[in-house]
Structure formats: C-alpha cells, structure tokens
Amino acid sequence: MEYVYAALILNESDEEINEDNLTNVLDAAGVDVEESRVKALVAALEDVDIEKAVSEAAAVPAGGAAAG
C-alpha cells in the first residue's frame, strides 16, 4: 500500500509520478524500496486519471446497501 500512497502524495502535490519521484517519497518514508514494484506501479498508472479514480472510489458506499 505504501507505493500507492506515495503515488497519491505525488499526485496531490502536482508532481509527476515517475520512478525517481516515487522512489524519493518512499525513501523519505523509510520504506525498503523494490525497484520492480516502482516500475510496475508507474507503468500501471500511466494512463490513469487519478483524480477521477479517487472521486469514483469515494462515491462507492463502504459497506454496500443495508439489508431490509
């Protein structure tokens, strides 16, 4: 999860989500960085609109509908 949080921090601060920036955030947080995970996350987020994804996730009820 730390990798996703780091990407969200970069997005929130209007920084580019790239391998160097992601690694720097993770290093600053004291995370033992795995280069392959950084590369995979950067590649996975390449075509993702993070703002849209976060707003859509926030719109989904946490527990689902209550049973009647």
N, C-alpha and C positions, 0 to 999 in steps of 0.2 A: 504494500500500500504506500510505502514511503515514496516510491517512484512516481506514483500518480499524484500524491500530494505535492511533490516537488514541481511537477508539470503544472498543477493548478496555481501554485505560488508564482511561477514564471508567467503564466497567462494573466493572472490578476495584476501583476506589476508591469504588464505590457512588454515583457522581454520575450525574445524569440525562444521557442522550445527547440533547442538543438542539443547535441551531445555534450558540448562544453558547458553550457549554462546549466543543464540538468545535473551534470557531474559536480559542478561547483556548489549547487544548492544542497545536494546530498552530502557532499564532503563537509559543508558548513554545519549540517545537522548531525554529523558524526556517524553517518551510515557507511558501512563497508560496501563500496560501490562495485557492482558487477557490470563490466563493460558491455557484455552481451545483452543484459536486461535494459541498459540505457539505449543501446542501438535499437532494440526491438520496440521499446516504447516510443521513441522518436519516429520510427517508421510507421507505427500503428496510428500515431496522432497526426500524421502528415496531411491527411485530407479531412480531418475532423474539425468542425466548428465547436470549440469547447464551450463557448457561451451558450450556444443553442442546446448542447447536450446537458449542461448543468441545469438550465432552466427547465428542460423537459423532465429531467430526473427529479427536480424539486416539485414538479406538478403531480407526480405519482403518489398516491396515499401510501404511507409507510406500512400499514397493516392490512391493506385491502379493505373491502367492504365488510361491515359488521353483519353477522348472520341475524336473520329476523326471527 
